[in-house]
Amino acid sequence: MPQPISPGRDLSTFVLPEIGKLFETGDPWDPYQLLDLSGDPVQPVALHFKDLLASHTPTTTLRSYGNDLLRWWRFLWALGIDWDRATRTDARDFMLWMQLADKPVRVHWRNRSKPDAKAPARPAGESAPGTPNRVTGKPTIGRKDAKSTQAHCETVLRTFYDFHLDASSGSLLINPFPLARSRRKGRANAHHNPMDEFKNERKGRYRPTVPERIPRRIPDDKYTEVFAGLRSHRDRALLAFWVSTGARASELLTSGERDVLPGQQLIGVIRKGTHDYQQLPASPDAFVWLRLYQEEAWRKGVPRGRGEPLWWTLRRPWRPLNYHAARAMFVRVNEILGSNWTLHDLRHTATFRMTEDPEMSLVYVQHLLAHKYQTTLQKYLNPSRDEVITAGLAHFARLELKRKNPPPTPAPAYNPESLNVLFGGPRT
């Protein structure tokens, strides 16, 4: 007699334990380590990271992969499952838990030692999680993991197990994160039309469909408000360079004093993906704010010299400004305005401004933004959300004006047949 099919474990009350951690070593040969409950490195992850490093993978990518692997390992530790004994049922339950469970609200790490520490409450007047922001219209961070987070995690874990299957590591027999049933057989892009772009036909079974992100620009009036909310010349110079060069937030922070050429109106940055050095043109205002910041910082004792970093903290001890500190500066402005703009929105704003210039070739825009393909700019050629809303409101305004001011009717004394003869109307 066949056995009844069990629905599996109940994950409705499962809470992911905060055990293990991703440790940044500071060693370029081994930048990140996934540590287990006893503080020892997890060897399968260390081996995978070494292979990624040999493939010229940036350390920022290792950190991103490490966070996804840490989430999966915590899931396995909580259920007492070895990494090489995980089944597709375990992978299914993990992805189902990521889809349906709320993200844990944790106490800030500075307050975890306090006995009465609580998770921070949501400020009054702030938009509810997952709802559009009242100022920007962008959705706020929701209570559940975003589709992009789930898709990234599934891809990382599937490639991790693919690597160990090829290396025949442990007792691993199958990849617990398989390809979709309809796409796991046959050759990918077997019937590809050479006139079309390649499609991702090797999709994971548990990978969600990620909606295409619409780039959001900061309108000129809102940008003025953001600029007015900054508290230092350094922050104003950063904002002016971000919105005029289109450089990524982390790229601009790599500039040193020798990379600034005010006479040529150029600033040099190191590109994120290729690590190539590139000079970018910037607006004259950006160099004015930069000079004001430098004079003020040098009077306070900030290190000076052509070999020194360009951006520093505002207080002693002087340290080069990193991305997290720059992001915190922008978060403070958002709290004042009640908005949720991001540093990457400044890059979108710069791109929209360049593409709207009829005398600016898209080839130049592609080079300035360091995009690999020119097709990436297609989404910036479509009307933005604000432009669509403005056009829609103008349409309704014209209808309302037409309703209030209808066209004048002919005077009753005129003969309609005479008007038809005069203006070429219908004849009987």
C-alpha positions, 0 to 999 in steps of 0.5 A: 500500500503506498505511503501518504505524501507528507507536506514536510516540516512546518516553517510558519514559526521558524526563526533563523538563529543568529549564529555564525558570522561573516568575518572580514579579515583584511587579508587580500589573500583571504578577505572574507571567512564564514565562521561556524558556531565555534569560530572556525572557518567553514572549509567548503565556503573557503574553497569556493571563495578561493576559486572566485578570487582566482576568477578575478571576482571583486571582494565586494562580490565575495561579501555579497555571496558570503551573506547569502551562504551565511543565511543558508548555513544558519538554516542548516545549523538550525535543522541539524543538516550537513551541507553536503547532505542537503536535499532538494526538499531542504532547498525548497523549504529554505526558499519558501521560508525566504518568500513567506517569512518576515525579516527579523527585526534585530536589536542594534549591535551596540545595544545587544549587551543591554538587558532591556534592549529593544529593536528600534521603533519606526519613527512617527510619520514614516511610511509603512514598510512596502508602501510608496514614500509620500515624497519620492513615490518609491516603495519603502523597504518591505517586511519580507525579503525582496524578489531580487534578494531571493533571486540572488540567494538562489543563484549564489547557492546553485553556483556554490553547489555546482562548483562542489559537484565539479570538484567532487567535494564531500559526499555531495551527489546532487545540487539541491538547487536545481534548474527549472523542470522545463529548462534543465534539459537540452542546450541553453539558447539552442534556437537562438536568433543571432539578431536577438539578445541572448536570454537566460534560459538556465533558470533555477527552479526556485528562482522568483521572477524579478520585476525590472527596476525603473530608474528614478531621478531626483527632480530639480526642485527636490534636488535643490531641497536635498542640496540645501539639507546638507551640512558641510562643504564636503557633502555639497562637493560630493553631491555636485560630483555625483550628479554631474559625473554619473560616477557610482558612489563608491567610485568617487570615494576612490579619488585622491588629491592628484586625481583632481584637475580643476583647470581641465575640469576633470576628476579621476576615479577607479571603476567598480567592475574593471578597476580601470582608471578613468577621468570624468568631466564634472560641473564647475560648481563641483570644483568650487564646492571642493575647493571650499571644502579643502580650504576648510579641512586643511585649516583643521589639520586634515592631511594634505598632499598629492598622495593623500585621499581626497575625501576625509571624515569631518572629525578627528581622528582623520580617516578616509571617508568610506561608503558607509559614512557617505551613505549615513550623510545621505540618510540624515538628509532623507530623514529631514525631508521625509524622503527615501532617495539613495546615492544611486539615484544621483547616478540615475539623475546624471544619466537622465540629464545626459540622455536628454541633451540632444547634442550628447551622443549616447556613445559618450554617455555609455563611456562616461557611465562605464556601461558594457552595452549601449542597450543599458541606456534604453531604460533611460530613454523612456519617459520617467515616472514624473514626466508621465505624471506631469503629462497626464495632469496636463492632459486633464487640465486641457480637458477641464479648460476645454469644458469651461471654455467651449468653442463659440457657436455660430450666430443664429442669424446665419443660414447653415446652408450658406455657412456650408457653402462658404466653408466647404461643409456637407451639401444636400 
